[in-house]
Amino acid sequence: MTRDCPCGRPLHYSSRTVELVMQGLVDEHGADVRIHYGARIYSVPRHYIALHGLAGRELPELAERYGWKTIDPQ
């Protein structure tokens, strides 16, 4: 089970129940979500989205800061 949030802190859900539900989704569907924004595809951790939310305009800066994989579709 993943114990750290991509922001660098330990997972910081509001309750153990919410953490277990999210971990179940990560286990079932994978750790990352592919998000298309502009001309790129970003591989964003599910835990980050659940804990911090996400605005498309933030993706380039967040991907650079956290080292998330980006793809230029052809």
Beta strands, then each sheet from edge to edge (+ up, - down):
strand 1: 32-37
strand 2: 40-45
strand 3: 70-71
sheet 1: 1+ 2- 3+
end
